[in-house]
Structures are given as structure tokens and as C-alpha cells.
Amino acid sequence: MTETEKLEYIRGLAKESSTMKFGRYHLIVNEKEYPFIFKDSVKSGFFAELRGLSNWSFIQCRDAIIRIDERYENKNKGGGSIARSLIGGALFGTAGAVIGGSGGGVQVGALTRLNINIYSREKSSTVPVIQIPLVQQPQNIQSIYYQRNVDWVKLFIERTTEYGATLAGEERKPNF
């Protein structure tokens, strides 16, 4: 079977199967094949011509090791200011300046990265076979979009582990 024929066969399975889908990424459950995770190639545009058919891949759930790569950033909104420091200093001296300048801000968290990295059990590699990037820009952790992503990841992990994938926890990479 050629690469083109394999890709068309898998796309056909994706259409007739019960799947979980996120963009070009599919979890395919079908009676014909063992459940697997499929990353479709870019179908049109500049990158499709540049990459050809080499940008698609799949891995059976029983051969998959799943790791979650999530990064958060905390910011302090509000809080101290020079104006508050000056007013506190004028009213209560040095202690007032310190307290006024440090004023109570609100800690706001943002999810800056959320990837599902899928490795092959058979290949010992530090590069994932499939990487599903779920967050493209920082998301407030109190937003509905954040909750949707968390729910999707939980459901994805639940279903893939049900079909034999292994959840290996979180990625441990330095935050640059």
C-alpha cells in the first residue's frame, strides 16, 4: 500500500468511526482496526505543498505513552504603585510607604501551554510521535475556554487509556 493509499484508508476510517476530534487530530475507534490516534496532514495551502504527505502519522492506542505538557504563568494585577507609596509615606512615614507601595493586588493565572505528547512504547525517543497543541495563546484559568480544554484532555485520556494507552504523567522540561 502506498503512502497516499494508507492516508486515504485512514481518512475513510475517520469518517465512519466514532471519533474524538480536535482540528486535524482524531481518536479513531472502529471495528476494522484496533483503536488508534491519527494526525491528518495539512490538506491545502503552502504547507501542504511543501510537506507533501509526510506530515501525517498514527499510533495504535496500545502502543501509546501519553504525557501532558502544561505550563502556567501567574501575574499580579492591580497591587502596589508609586502613587500609593507616596500617599502612605506622607500619612504614616516609612512604614506607610512600604505598605502603600506593596498594596493588595489580585493573583491571576494563565495557561500558556497545553500539549498532549504521544510517544511510542516501541521506540525510545524523546520526540513525540504525535503532539496535540491545545493552547495557542495564554488562557485565563477562570475562563470557559480553559475549562473546555481541561475537560477535553480528561476525556481524551480516559478514552485512550481505556483502549490500552499508558498515561505517564507530566512532561518535565525547563521553562525558558
Secondary structure as GFF3:
##gff-version 3
##sequence-region A 1 176
A	DSSP	alpha_helix	3	16	.	.	.	ID=ss1
A	DSSP	beta_strand	18	22	.	.	.	ID=ss2
A	DSSP	beta_strand	25	29	.	.	.	ID=ss3
A	DSSP	beta_strand	36	39	.	.	.	ID=ss4
A	DSSP	alpha_helix	46	51	.	.	.	ID=ss5
A	DSSP	beta_strand	57	60	.	.	.	ID=ss6
A	DSSP	three_ten_helix	61	63	.	.	.	ID=ss7
A	DSSP	beta_strand	64	78	.	.	.	ID=ss8
A	DSSP	alpha_helix	82	102	.	.	.	ID=ss9
A	DSSP	beta_strand	105	120	.	.	.	ID=ss10
A	DSSP	beta_strand	130	133	.	.	.	ID=ss11
A	DSSP	beta_strand	139	140	.	.	.	ID=ss12
A	DSSP	alpha_helix	144	162	.	.	.	ID=ss13
A	DSSP	beta_strand	166	170	.	.	.	ID=ss14
###
